[in-house]
Amino acid sequence: MKLALVHRYFWPDTPPYAVMLRYIAKELAENGHEVTVYSTQPSYKQQYKVGEQPWVEEMDGFLVKRIKVAREKGKSSFLRLFSILKFTLSLLRRLVLDKPDVIMIATTPPIIGGLVVRLSSRLIGAQYIYHCQDLYPEVAKVSGVLNDGILNKFLVALDRKTCDKALWTIVLSEDMKQSLLARGCEGSNISVINNFELKSFSDVISAPVTEDMVRKEGVFRVLFAGNIGKFQGLETVIDAAHKLSEKDNIEFVFLGEGAAMATLKEQASELLGKTIKFFGHQPISIARKLIADSQLCVVSLNEGVYKYAFPSKTMTYMCEGVPVLMMVEPESGLSKMVRDEKIGVVISPGDSTKFAEQVINLENDSESLEMMKRAVNKYSSHHFKIESVLPRWVELYGRDGLE
C-alpha cells in the first residue's frame, strides 16, 4: 500500500515520537509498503543545532517530505499557532496531491492534525489511522490549561468524530481506551499498541557525559527523565529529597526541561547542585547511559492524567533494567503493571513522605532491588523492546479492512 505517516517533528529532531516514527516507517517499508513521512525541519529544541535537512530525501527505504513552516523562536504563542496552521494547511494540499491509500497521524498538533487528515482522507478516498499519544482536550483540561466549558465540549466532540471515523484509533493503554469509550466513542476500531524503548540511530547531537553527570561510587541515584511540566507532580519528588537531605549518598536527578523547572529549582533551595541535580534535555544516547546508571527511576503524574496518557519514559527505563517508582493512582493500569510484575513500587500522587520511605527501603534492601531488576528485564524484553513491538505495526497494516 501507499502509506503516509504524519508528525510535526521527525528524526533527526529530538522528541521521542520523532525517533519512534523512523523505526515504524523503516519496518513498514521493509515489509513492502510504499512509505512517505510528512514532517518539517528540525526545530523542537532550538539549543541543539541539528542543521537543515533535505526537503525531500530517501531514508531506510522510505521517503521524507518536509513542509516549510516558521521557526518557533522563544515562547510566542502566535508563532506556534501560525506554524501549526501553516503545517496543517500545507499537509492537506500535499496529501490531496500525493493520494496515499492510508494516512497515519499522531496527536501533534493536537486535534487539528487529526481533523485535517480526516478531511483529506474524505477528499481522496483514503483510510486513516489515528495514533493517540495523548488524549486531547482531556490532557489540557486535567492539567489546568483548559476549562470545562463550551470550547472543551466542542473539542471533545470534534476529536470523538475523528476517532470514530478512523479505520483504527491506536492508544497506548487500556486506561486510554476506557477514556475514549467514556467519551462515547463507538469503540470497535480502538486498538492498544504501546510505544517502545527509545534508541538513537546515531549521535546527531554531540553531547558528552560530563563529569558532573557521572554517578559517584556508593551513591543511590533516583532519576526522572522527560518533560518537567506542570502535570508531572514533581514538587513531590523535591519534597522527598528535602526529607532525605541528611542522606548525602542519595541523589535526585532530573533530565529534561519544561514549564515547571524554574519553580522546582527554587524549591530545591540549598540542595540544588548537591543532592538535587538538573541536567537539562539530553540526546537519547546520553539519557540512556544516565538511566542505566541509576538505581530507581520515577514515573510521576498528577491525579487523573493516567486516563489520557501513558508516559513513554517507562519503556526506556525498563529496557535499561531499572526498577520504577510509580507515583500514580493505585487503580491505574500503570500501577497494576508495577504491582503484578513486581518491577518497582507504587505510591499515590503527592505523598512525599511515602516517596522518601520507599527510597530509603530500597536503598537499604539491595536484595529486593536486584529481584526487581531481574523482573524488569524479563517483562521489558517481551513488551517494550523494539523487536517485540514493531511486528504489531506490520500486523496492523495487514488487517482486514485495509486496502
C-alpha positions in Angstrom: 0.0 0.0 0.0 0.9 3.6 -0.4 1.3 4.9 3.2 1.6 8.5 4.6 2.9 8.9 8.1 2.5 12.4 9.5 4.1 14.1 12.5 5.1 17.7 13.2 8.6 16.5 14.2 10.8 13.8 12.6 14.3 12.5 13.0 16.9 13.9 13.5 14.7 16.1 15.6 14.7 15.2 19.3 11.1 14.4 20.6 10.6 10.7 21.3 8.0 10.2 18.6 10.3 11.7 16.0 12.7 8.8 16.7 10.0 6.1 17.0 8.4 7.1 13.7 11.6 6.4 11.9 11.6 2.8 13.2 7.9 2.4 12.3 8.5 3.8 8.8 11.5 1.6 8.2 9.7 -1.6 9.4 6.7 -0.9 7.1 8.9 -0.1 4.1 10.9 -3.4 4.7 7.5 -5.2 4.6 6.7 -4.0 1.1 4.8 -0.8 1.6 5.5 2.5 -0.2 6.0 4.8 2.8 6.3 8.6 2.9 6.8 10.6 6.1 5.5 14.2 6.1 7.1 16.5 8.6 9.1 19.7 9.0 12.6 20.9 9.5 14.1 20.0 13.0 13.0 22.8 15.4 11.9 21.1 18.6 14.9 22.2 20.7 16.5 25.4 19.5 19.6 24.9 21.5 20.5 21.8 19.5 22.0 22.8 16.2 20.8 19.8 14.3 21.0 21.7 11.0 18.7 21.9 8.0 17.8 18.6 6.4 16.9 17.9 2.8 13.3 19.0 1.9 12.9 15.6 0.2 15.1 12.6 0.9 15.1 8.8 0.8 15.9 7.2 4.1 15.9 3.5 5.1 13.7 2.6 2.1 11.1 5.3 2.6 10.6 8.9 1.5 10.7 12.0 3.8 8.9 15.2 2.6 9.4 18.3 4.8 7.0 21.2 4.9 8.2 24.7 5.4 6.9 26.5 8.5 8.0 29.5 10.5 10.6 28.6 13.1 9.2 28.8 16.6 11.5 31.2 18.3 11.1 31.7 22.1 7.7 31.1 23.6 5.5 33.1 21.2 2.0 31.6 21.2 1.2 33.4 18.0 4.2 31.9 16.2 3.4 28.4 17.5 -0.2 28.8 16.3 0.9 30.2 12.9 3.3 27.2 12.5 0.6 24.7 13.3 -1.9 26.3 10.8 0.8 26.5 8.1 1.8 22.9 8.6 -1.7 21.6 8.6 -2.9 23.6 5.5 0.3 22.6 3.6 -0.2 19.0 4.7 -3.7 19.0 3.3 -2.5 20.1 -0.1 0.3 17.6 -0.1 -2.0 14.7 0.8 -4.5 15.6 -1.8 -1.8 15.8 -4.5 0.0 12.5 -3.4 -3.2 10.5 -2.8 -1.9 7.8 -0.4 -4.1 4.8 0.4 -3.7 5.1 4.2 -2.7 8.1 6.3 -1.5 7.9 9.9 -1.2 10.9 12.1 -0.3 11.2 15.8 -1.7 13.8 18.2 0.9 16.5 17.3 -0.5 19.0 16.5 -3.4 18.1 18.8 -7.0 17.7 17.5 -6.4 19.9 14.4 -3.9 17.4 12.8 -6.5 14.6 13.1 -9.2 16.8 11.7 -7.1 17.7 8.6 -6.3 14.0 8.0 -9.9 13.1 8.3 -10.9 15.8 5.8 -8.1 14.9 3.4 -8.9 11.2 3.5 -12.5 12.0 2.5 -11.3 14.2 -0.4 -9.1 11.5 -1.9 -11.0 8.3 -0.8 -8.2 7.2 1.6 -8.4 5.5 5.0 -6.7 6.9 8.1 -5.2 5.7 11.4 -5.2 8.0 14.4 -2.3 7.3 16.7 -3.1 8.9 20.0 -0.1 9.5 22.1 -2.2 11.6 24.4 -5.9 12.3 24.5 -6.8 15.9 23.8 -8.5 18.0 25.0 -8.7 15.9 28.2 -5.0 16.3 28.9 -5.2 20.0 28.6 -8.3 20.1 30.9 -6.8 17.9 33.7 -3.5 19.9 33.6 -5.4 23.1 34.1 -4.8 24.6 30.6 -8.4 24.3 29.5 -11.7 24.9 31.4 -14.7 22.6 31.3 -16.7 25.0 29.2 -18.2 25.3 25.7 -14.7 25.1 24.0 -13.8 21.9 25.8 -17.1 20.3 24.8 -16.7 21.3 21.2 -13.1 20.0 21.1 -14.2 16.6 22.6 -17.0 16.3 20.1 -14.6 17.1 17.2 -11.9 14.6 18.3 -14.5 11.9 19.1 -15.6 12.1 15.5 -12.0 11.8 14.3 -11.6 8.7 16.5 -14.9 7.2 15.2 -14.2 7.8 11.5 -10.7 6.3 11.7 -10.1 2.9 10.4 -8.1 2.3 13.5 -7.6 4.5 16.6 -4.4 3.5 18.4 -4.0 4.2 22.1 -1.2 3.3 24.5 -3.1 1.7 27.3 -6.4 0.2 28.4 -6.9 3.3 30.6 -6.8 5.5 27.5 -9.2 3.1 25.7 -11.7 3.3 28.5 -11.4 7.1 28.4 -12.4 7.1 24.7 -15.3 4.8 25.4 -16.3 7.2 28.2 -16.4 10.0 25.6 -19.0 8.0 23.7 -16.7 6.6 21.0 -18.1 3.5 19.2 -15.0 1.5 20.2 -14.8 -1.4 17.7 -11.9 0.4 15.9 -9.8 1.1 19.0 -6.6 -0.9 19.4 -3.9 -0.8 22.1 -0.3 -0.7 20.9 2.1 0.8 23.4 5.2 2.6 22.5 8.7 1.0 22.6 12.1 1.9 24.0 13.9 4.9 22.6 17.1 4.2 20.8 19.3 6.6 18.8 20.0 5.9 15.2 23.2 7.9 15.6 24.7 10.7 17.7 23.2 13.5 15.7 23.7 15.9 18.6 27.2 15.9 20.0 26.9 16.0 23.8 29.3 14.0 26.1 28.5 12.6 29.5 30.2 15.4 31.6 31.9 14.8 34.9 29.1 16.2 36.9 26.7 13.8 35.4 28.7 10.7 36.4 27.3 8.9 39.5 29.8 8.7 42.2 30.6 5.3 43.8 28.2 4.5 46.6 25.6 7.0 45.6 22.0 5.8 45.2 20.5 7.7 42.3 16.8 8.4 41.8 16.2 9.7 38.3 13.4 11.4 36.4 13.6 11.8 32.7 11.2 13.7 30.4 9.1 16.8 30.3 9.4 18.8 33.5 5.9 20.2 33.2 3.1 21.3 35.4 1.2 18.0 35.5 4.0 15.7 36.5 3.7 16.4 40.2 7.5 16.7 40.5 7.3 19.0 43.5 6.6 15.8 45.5 10.0 14.5 44.4 11.7 17.7 45.6 9.8 17.5 48.9 11.0 13.9 49.4 14.6 15.0 48.6 14.3 17.6 51.4 13.1 14.9 53.8 16.2 12.9 53.0 18.6 15.8 53.0 20.8 14.3 55.7 21.4 11.2 53.4 24.1 12.7 51.2 24.5 9.3 49.5 21.1 9.6 47.9 20.7 12.0 44.9 17.8 13.0 42.8 18.5 13.7 39.1 16.2 15.4 36.6 16.8 15.1 32.8 14.6 17.3 30.7 13.1 20.8 30.5 9.7 22.3 30.9 7.5 25.0 32.4 8.0 23.8 36.0 11.8 23.8 36.0 12.3 27.2 37.5 9.9 26.6 40.3 11.4 23.2 41.1 14.9 24.7 41.2 13.7 27.4 43.6 12.0 24.7 45.7 15.3 22.7 45.7 16.9 25.6 47.5 20.2 24.8 49.2 20.1 21.2 47.9 20.4 22.3 44.3 23.6 21.0 42.8 24.2 18.8 45.8 21.6 16.1 46.3 19.2 17.6 43.7 20.6 18.0 40.2 19.1 19.2 36.9 21.0 18.2 33.7 18.5 19.5 31.1 17.3 17.8 27.9 19.8 15.2 26.7 20.3 13.2 23.5 18.9 9.7 23.7 22.3 8.1 23.8 23.3 10.2 26.8 20.0 9.9 28.6 20.1 6.1 28.3 23.6 6.0 29.9 22.4 8.1 32.8 19.2 6.0 33.2 21.2 2.7 33.2 23.5 4.1 35.9 20.5 4.8 38.2 19.1 2.6 40.9 15.5 3.8 40.7 13.6 5.8 38.0 10.5 7.9 38.6 7.2 7.9 36.7 5.1 10.8 38.1 1.7 12.1 37.0 -0.8 14.4 38.6 -4.1 12.9 39.5 -6.3 11.9 36.6 -3.6 12.2 33.9 -3.1 8.4 33.6 -6.5 8.1 32.0 -5.3 10.2 29.0 -1.6 9.5 28.6 1.0 6.8 29.1 4.5 8.1 29.9 6.8 6.6 27.3 9.8 7.1 29.6 8.6 4.0 31.3 9.7 1.8 28.4 13.2 3.2 28.2 13.7 3.0 32.0 12.7 -0.7 32.0 14.7 -1.6 28.8 17.7 -0.3 30.7 16.8 -2.7 33.6 16.0 -0.1 36.2 13.1 -0.6 38.6 10.4 2.2 38.7 8.9 4.2 41.5 5.4 4.8 40.1 3.6 7.8 41.6 0.2 7.3 40.1 -3.3 6.4 41.3 -3.3 2.8 42.6 -6.3 1.9 40.3 -4.4 2.8 37.1 -3.1 0.3 34.7 0.4 1.7 35.3 0.2 0.8 39.0 -1.3 -2.6 38.3 1.6 -3.4 35.9 4.2 -2.5 38.6 2.5 -4.4 41.3 1.6 -7.5 39.3 5.0 -7.9 37.7 7.0 -6.8 40.8 9.0 -4.3 38.8 9.1 -1.5 41.3 7.0 0.3 43.9 3.7 2.3 43.8 2.7 5.3 45.8 -0.2 7.8 45.5 0.4 11.2 43.8 1.5 13.9 46.2 2.7 11.6 49.0 6.3 12.8 49.6 6.6 11.0 52.9 5.8 7.6 51.3 8.1 8.5 48.5 11.0 9.1 50.9 10.2 5.9 52.8 10.3 3.8 49.6 13.6 5.3 48.5 15.1 4.5 51.9 13.7 1.0 51.9 15.2 0.2 48.5 18.5 1.9 49.3 18.8 -0.4 52.3 17.5 -3.6 50.6 19.8 -4.5 47.8 18.3 -8.0 47.5 14.8 -6.7 46.8 16.2 -4.2 44.3 18.1 -7.0 42.4 14.9 -9.1 42.3 13.1 -6.1 40.8 15.8 -5.6 38.2 15.5 -9.2 37.1 11.7 -8.9 36.8 12.1 -5.6 34.9 14.5 -7.2 32.3 12.1 -10.1 31.8 9.0 -8.0 31.4 10.5 -5.4 29.2 12.0 -7.9 26.8 8.5 -9.2 26.0 6.6 -5.9 26.0 8.8 -2.8 25.3 11.8 -3.9 23.2 11.7 -2.6 19.6 11.8 -6.1 18.1 8.7 -7.0 20.3 6.5 -4.1 19.3 7.3 -3.4 15.6 5.7 -6.6 14.4 2.4 -5.4 15.8 2.6 -2.4 13.4 3.2 -4.7 10.5 0.3 -6.8 11.6 -1.9 -3.8 11.9 -1.3 -2.7 8.3 -2.2 -6.3 7.2 -5.6 -6.5 8.9 -8.8 -6.9 7.1 -10.3 -3.5 6.1 -7.0 -2.0 4.9 -7.0 -1.9 1.1 
